[in-house]
Amino acid sequence: MKKFFKRISLILTLQTVIVASLAVLSTYVCIRYDLRADFSLTLVATSIVFPIVFSIGGAYKRREAALKEYAAIKGYLRAIYYASRDWMPAVKQENLEKMEGLIHRFFSNVRTLFTQPKSFLEKGEKEIYKDFSDFSLYIKHELRDEGLSAGECSRTNQFLQKMLISFEALKHIYQYRTPRTLRAFSEFFIKILPIAYGPYFAQIEVSWSPLSYVIPVLLTMVIVSLHNIQDHLENPFDQVGEDDIKFNVEKFVENLKAK
């Protein structure tokens, strides 16, 4: 139950309360001064609902693409670790421990990079590229120089190359979001239309006056909640929304040791 209310609090925010209050105030003024009009709700659908649903779809696809690339990085790193453990003529424990340390540092840097503001990107990606360089040197010295065959070293380098490609894809998902102008367009009408529709809400006034304010409140809750859902999906790395990508660094490294 606690988790349910936490999720509700993410979509019913202070903005919901403010816009709903303004819609109720607008409805009250229109009822008070008998300002009534039968507006079409098509405007709400075309200016708010459609752009938000489009943005939610785009943000969801970005999140799924990020999950795919993140899973690829984890898979390739696990493959390199298994190569260190299972392909070598003679396994050295210190080499395995070094690899575990490299993986832990790499994922810690990835987590730091993607959970920080974009202003941190230039500094953070330098640390990531340094980690990739260390992986490359590990393949050269701890694998090739210690007896791993040339073909298997080449395959391990291919794992590293694919990791680089997946990281670049993740980085671009982090940098580039759904169209900003479309989001600004929907945000503008979210704040304007519930107030502008006061004459419409007044026109459907019922005999028991408190019920006249249910429709503006419900309409506001729906459109603002949709906007908040899209906003949380927009950045799948910020660790705020319920659907964000979780970076379980310690668990991943611990599971590597299990045969």
PyMOL commands that set and color helices and strands:
alter all, ss='L'
color gray80, all
select helices_A, chain A and resi 2-11+14-32+42-87+93-115+118-144+150-175+180-196+198-203+209-234+249-256
alter helices_A, ss='H'
color red, helices_A
deselect
rebuild
show_as cartoon
